[in-house]
């Protein structure tokens, strides 16, 4: 490569000299010495950076990216390993904090969210809308529909809030008492910030300025047959509205499309459910016929939409005891969720794509 760039300069100079001087005979050795000296002089006259480039031998490899050779992810792997070791050290030494509900923020961020995120992003491919309706700070109550045979919709909603909200807020879900009597599930639910679905715990969390999630349909929602999909069940007696009124927290309706089809429930073995102490025992096209494989959810495409907040701070303190007001607000929230579900279903072109 060096000769290819220097020799033309030497040829031009030789032609110019030949036009000014009479020709004379030269010995072969002398010509080689003079030509080599001219080449060295020309190389020395080139800028240092150009000389360094010209001296690179010709190869068939692709040129390196600008900036020279890159280290893999610029040390990202080393940082992740160091972070993982630091996390393990804290776990082993007990140098971490949990609140009085058992919520472990560090474990949730670094482990639980990391396990749920691939399911959220790659498997269900969740699309989030209206996340700007969630306040950046202060207590708020997110009320969502419930479906899917297994409560995966609550977990996906938790990831949606954490990953898409500008403030990266944590959603504290109110769960049924069955969650807290199952081994392993009980501990994981507490670590992830979930707590019992009761007015006392909800009010304490809202008073601290936490973001609380509730699914008032309960088991009636996730255990309904497939032919009743996306039809909201009764919202109880409006206890979540009373809790929001006492704390003056806004209520944010949330509609989830896609969870109904992950386990199409075509039957319910009620006798077996009573023997096992479950509210229902689902029969789907794949479960229990395929055994453990039948427990794999179908890869449906999800949409989660957060609606406009319904304020409650303008009501007097005694409003929390007004049954008519609670009924009206409960019905307003339910109707808003149902209307959004219908709108999203009309816009949806495919269950899986």
Secondary structure as UniProt FT lines:
FT   HELIX           2..20
FT   HELIX           28..45
FT   HELIX           48..54
FT   TURN            66..67
FT   HELIX           72..75
FT   HELIX           76..93
FT   TURN            100..101
FT   HELIX           105..107
FT   HELIX           108..112
FT   HELIX           113..118
FT   HELIX           119..123
FT   STRAND          127..129
FT   HELIX           131..133
FT   STRAND          140..144
FT   HELIX           152..164
FT   TURN            166..167
FT   STRAND          171..175
FT   HELIX           177..180
FT   TURN            183..184
FT   HELIX           185..191
FT   TURN            192..193
FT   STRAND          195..196
FT   HELIX           199..207
FT   TURN            208..209
FT   STRAND          211..214
FT   TURN            216..218
FT   HELIX           219..222
FT   HELIX           226..228
FT   TURN            229..230
FT   TURN            236..237
FT   HELIX           239..247
FT   STRAND          250..257
FT   HELIX           259..261
FT   TURN            262..263
FT   STRAND          265..268
FT   HELIX           270..276
FT   STRAND          282..284
FT   TURN            287..290
FT   HELIX           291..295
FT   STRAND          303..310
FT   TURN            313..314
FT   HELIX           317..321
FT   HELIX           323..347
//
